[in-house]
Amino acid sequence: MNQTTTRISGEEIARQKDFCAQIKAMNAPLPARPLAFVDTYGCQQNEADSERIRGYLTEMGYGFTQDEAAADVIVINTCAVREHAEQRVLGNVGALTHTKRKNPNQIICLCGCMMQEPHVAEKIRQSFRHVDLVFGPHVLWRFPELLWRIQTRRGRIFETPDEPGSIAEGLPVRREGTVKAWVSIMYGCNNFCSYCIVPYVRGRERSRRPEDILSEVRELARAGYKDITLLGQNVNSYGKDLPEDVDFAWLLREVNAVPGDFLIRFMTSHPKDASERLFDAMAACEKVAPHLHLPFQAGNDRVLRAMNRGYTREHYLGLIRALRARIPDIVLTSDIIVGFPGETTEEFEDTLKVLKEVRFDALFTFIYSPREGTPAARLPDPLSREEKAANFQRLVDLQNAISAEKQAAYVGKTLRCLVDVVSEDPRHNLNARTAGGRLVHFSGDPALLGSYVRLKITGASTWALFGEPAD
């Protein structure tokens, strides 16, 4: 499954920056600075990709707007994980016919995982004629060249090569805010869970070199970022394709050794590759947040086999026990799919048993969404939509009760929290996060943004805590 990772040369990246300079020169005579609108759907990896798109656009001389009608260039970065997200994207893209009609020179670009699905790209080609540029995740690094071609030649461009993927270093980045930062440590996925489209659109697992990751983290720490999240479809597979004898636990320790006062978060971990070596590193590294997002998806072994998850219910529960033995106050979150094809209500009961035993702090829950081209989409699915919805509601009700109890246990405690958002809510104008990632609303001086504060927790709801400065 692993292959030699293709690494884009520095010369190729320099060539893309030359295209940036040419576009900037083309835009210079305009009476006003041209504007770009970048809209992102889906996961944190997409957010990180959009930061690179904004970085390129900045080098091209564009400013930014949140108004589609005011934009000279629109880039929509799409997600293919669930049908609902795809329908939202298509609806919003369809609505752009109005902005294009008012501004025929507007350039509309679609990128991201949806565009790597052949049937979606063809639908865009046939039914969304106002879209100028379509490109997949594998060629994001060539965005300047593709945009330059659109601006200098007639015709639409569809660039969605079927390839295992590559790694490009040195792309410019325009980050959102100055407190939190994403750092991609690897790309792609080799797991091929039977319900998941990601390996088909993101390509094979490929790890960034440790020195490149650590250089980026050092730069972020020097710039004052306080919350750094390491990203990968399965971070626990990091390093398997590298010539060095390194793994994710080793990388955590190296990032932890970078000077600076910041928290290290990461996602996503796959249970089949989670190990006690990883848990030892989490416990030993004082900067690593006491939080693990470990998707288990279903609590029944037959369903897990049908999902091609690579572990059993007991293996998963054993991991949780081993982790809690090392970090008793660990915050645990997970993903669950309800109504996987063939899952019976009796099998679903096993999922509820896992919830009762583990008592997650929070869950991301979904009713199964078929993805064209995946094995699960071809499986018989006799359970009705109504039965799936009823099971889903039972799951949500149980988890809400558990989350409310866990949140209430924070009341009266004083916690070190990072202030990460200035809110417009007049009741509490600041939002902060505990080390474990729990949201805390409180009131204070907006100048606290980006600072650590000690907050006494005075109240709790199912999804949030409420506090006041302790000092």
Secondary structure, DSSP 4 states (H G I P E B T S, - for coil): ---PPEE--HHHHHHHHHHHHHHHHHHTTSSS--EEEEEE-SSHHHHHHHHHHHHHHHHTT-EE-S-GGG-SEEEEEE--SSHHHHHHHHHHHHHTHHHHHH-TT-EEEEEEGGGGSHHHHHHHHHH-TT--EEE-GGGGGGHHHHHHHHHHSSS-EEE---S--EE--------SSSSEEEEE-EE------TT--HHHHH-S-EEPPHHHHHHHHHHHHHTT--EEEEE-TTGGGTTTTSSSS--HHHHHHHHHTSSSS-EEEEE---TTT--HHHHHHHHH-TTB-SEEE---B-S-HHHHHHHT-S--HHHHHHHHHHHHHH-TT-EEEEEEEES-TT--HHHHHHHHHHHHHH--SEEEEEE----TTSGGGGS---S-HHHHHHHHHHHHHHHHHHHHHHHHTTTT-EEEEEEEEE---TT--EEEEETT--EEEE---GGGTT-EEEEEEEEE-SS-EEEEE--
